[in-house]
C-alpha cells in the first residue's frame, strides 16, 4: 500500500497486511516485528494530508542488560499530518507545541504501510527494555549471562578506590 498525498480527495480507508520486518533502533539494536495488519485512513486537510490508524504488534527486542530476547505486545495508534517540506516553518529553533508534534514536513508525496509501521514501532518501544526487573546482565570479562549463575571470573576491584588501598588501618589504643 502506498498513500499518495496529492491523490487523496476524500477520506479513504486502507487495510494492509504487513510482513515481518526488522526495525533498526540504533546502537546496533534491532527490533523483530511479527506480521501484523495495518488499518489506516487518509483524508485531505488544508495544505496536506491526515493519516491515522492503528495496528496490533508483537516485537522482540534485546534486554538492555543481558541481551536476551524480550517480547513486547500492544496496539500502536497514530494520527499524523503530512505537509510538503516547502511549507515548513522557517524558524531555526523553537519549542514545538504538543498539538504540532503530529505535523510532518516531508519531501516525498507518499508513504507506505511498512514505513508507517516501522516509524510507529520505533516510538512504541521503551528506551530501556529489561527481561525482568532484577536482571543481572552479563559479565564484563567473559560475557556470561549472570541470570543463569555466576561465571567464575574473579571479582574485579573498583580502580577508583586504588589510591586508598595502601593506607593502613587506624591504630587501636
Residue pairs with C-beta under 8 A, 6 or more apart in sequence:
1 14
1 16
1 38
1 40
1 112
1 113
2 110
2 111
2 112
2 113
3 14
3 40
3 42
3 49
3 51
3 110
3 111
3 112
4 109
4 110
5 42
5 48
5 49
5 82
5 109
5 110
5 111
6 109
8 42
8 43
8 44
8 49
9 44
10 43
10 44
11 41
11 42
11 43
12 41
12 42
12 43
13 39
13 40
13 41
14 38
14 39
14 40
14 41
14 42
14 53
14 113
15 37
15 38
15 39
15 40
16 37
16 38
16 40
16 113
17 35
17 36
17 37
17 38
18 33
18 35
18 36
18 37
18 38
18 55
18 113
18 114
18 117
19 35
19 114
20 32
20 33
20 34
20 35
21 33
21 114
21 117
21 118
22 30
22 31
22 32
22 33
23 30
23 31
23 33
23 59
23 118
23 121
23 122
24 30
25 31
25 61
25 122
25 125
29 61
29 62
31 59
31 60
31 61
31 121
31 122
31 125
32 59
32 60
32 61
33 57
33 58
33 59
33 117
33 121
34 57
34 58
34 59
36 55
36 56
36 57
36 58
36 117
37 55
37 56
38 53
38 55
38 113
38 116
38 117
39 53
39 54
39 55
40 51
40 52
40 53
40 113
40 116
41 51
41 52
41 53
42 49
42 50
42 51
43 49
43 50
44 50
45 81
47 83
47 84
47 87
48 81
48 82
48 83
48 84
48 87
49 81
49 82
50 79
50 80
50 81
50 82
51 78
51 79
51 80
51 82
51 111
51 116
52 78
52 79
52 80
53 77
53 78
53 116
54 75
54 76
54 77
54 78
55 75
55 76
55 117
55 120
56 73
56 74
56 75
56 76
57 72
57 73
57 74
57 75
57 76
57 117
57 121
57 124
58 71
58 72
58 73
59 71
59 72
59 73
59 121
59 124
59 125
60 69
60 70
60 71
60 72
61 69
61 70
61 72
61 125
61 129
62 68
62 69
62 70
62 129
63 69
63 70
63 129
63 130
63 131
63 135
64 128
64 129
64 130
65 130
65 131
65 135
65 136
65 137
65 138
66 131
66 135
66 136
66 137
66 138
66 145
66 146
66 147
67 138
68 131
68 145
68 147
70 129
70 130
70 131
72 124
72 125
72 126
72 129
74 124
76 117
76 120
76 121
76 123
76 124
78 116
78 120
79 102
80 102
80 103
80 104
81 102
81 103
81 104
82 104
82 106
82 111
83 103
83 104
83 105
83 106
84 105
84 106
84 107
84 109
85 105
85 106
85 107
87 105
88 105
131 147
132 147
135 147
136 146
136 147
137 146
137 147
138 144
138 145
138 146
139 146
139 151
139 153
140 156
141 151
141 153
141 156
142 151
142 153
144 151
144 153
